[in-house]
């Protein structure tokens, strides 16, 4: 286990990072805490987490799934948190029963939302300008091919108007697009609003509409580009299904920078194969790490990045500071700040 120091000092606060993925998360946290000998930061392989979790006070889950069985073993645990915003891998009810707080780091305060918004634009432009086909043209020494499309004049439907959606809307405005958006969560058959957001300076581009859950299909039918930035939960899992994809305009683009489980894999493959879906950009996948031999990568109009939308030095150093500060607060027994506690 990387970095595990078998200290027995009862006055040490132990921080557990689950798994070696997203290495800047634990590396920057260790760097931030390097002068505090009473804080111990360990990186443990995912398979070993259940065997050692009882020794730790703070757990940073990353892409680990903490179920009730694992959580019940965390006898010293005071806080489970995500290095970012997604908590779908944590059994929050089980943590609550065990008296353990669960928290996320709000994306708007660390630059994570801005980083994800920038990556979304990267994927959109890559699809519009046919990045894969351009590589082929370079190899074949063909000039002036392929012919691409402009973002100018396009309608973008942002599914999930939270911190990332708002930042994305701000950054898209100078491109001359029309933006429609729905809130990041809703209750089936109740009202969702697609509303102007005056506070965040994107008023002019948002459509003022109200409707029920099924109106997402109507919004999709108006868009040239659909961006999925929803939280993953029971209601949103597989929401990009055959019904949704069939409602999208022919040759329109789909970009997902939230969670892979929001997309129905078979439906996406079907609509790529039929040519109805004009392109797919993903920073997240159904299984991670993504299988480099997955058949979906045979399509020239598919772009995938390795879950790096929020992985920028600015956002990761900012989040590492939050984790470090929380560890210091836990050690001192003071109030926890800089995080959003959800239970």
Secondary structure, DSSP 8 states (H G I E B T S, - for coil): -TT------TT-EEEEEESSSSHHHHHHHHHHTTT-TTEEEEEE-GGGHHHHGGG-SEEE-TT--B-HHHHHT-TT--EEE-SSS--TTB-HHHHHHTT-EEEE--GGGTTHHHHHHHHHHHHHHHHHTTHHHHHHHHHTT-SS-S----STT-EEEEE--SHHHHHHHHHHHTTT-EEEEE-S---TTS-EEE---GGGT-GGG---EEE-TTHHHHHHHH-SEEEE----STTTTT-BSHHHHHHS-TTEEEEE-S-GGGB-HHHHHHHHHTS-EEEEEESS-SSSS--TT-GGGGSTTEEE--S-TT--HHHHHHHHHHHHHHHHHHHHT----SSEE--
